[in-house]
């Protein structure tokens, strides 16, 4: 059986899928009975953590408020952030798509390997330049931001196995493409590739939102009051 491979490395872009034919279902079933499920290769990275002690309180307040607003939440007025953790994640997906012959001159295009990278880059912890190193508030702020970073790390570690398992089920959800001799095989391969990418991207986006919900809990007014009291109690004890 002749096999032709297309290696498609694509950015996440949309191609409208308007090619379908219910009469081709029998050939799809034939193809699925022959091929193996795609191999999922997953890579990741935490990135290299950086620290920035050069920004003032106004910068940190504005950037933190922006982060709240991105998720439709108004930052409470009492909140005076002295630190900030900023992180970017990168999702890259490409597939090795193969083509085999099935009955009556038709051909089947299917994913053979799904390559995924999901990781962090440019993780940065900011601590206000208005805080004096060695003070309670400085140490508290640094520990608070390091907790944010730890949440990001643990969230990624938790999610990666789930992402891999979900990706293994994509053949059952999106299937294969059957084409005839007059079809543009490369175009159909790109369209199939895009269908798979969109499902992976949607799954990752839902995870991103859940992670940020957890991060905002750490910046809740309840936790802010608790943490603020820590340094107030220390100052009070020293005054005694």
PyMOL commands that set and color helices and strands:
alter all, ss='L'
color gray80, all
select helices_A, chain A and resi 22-34+57-70+103-105+136-168+170-174+185-218+221-239
alter helices_A, ss='H'
color red, helices_A
select strands_A, chain A and resi 3-8+39-43+50-52+83-101+107-127+177-179
alter strands_A, ss='S'
color yellow, strands_A
deselect
rebuild
show_as cartoon
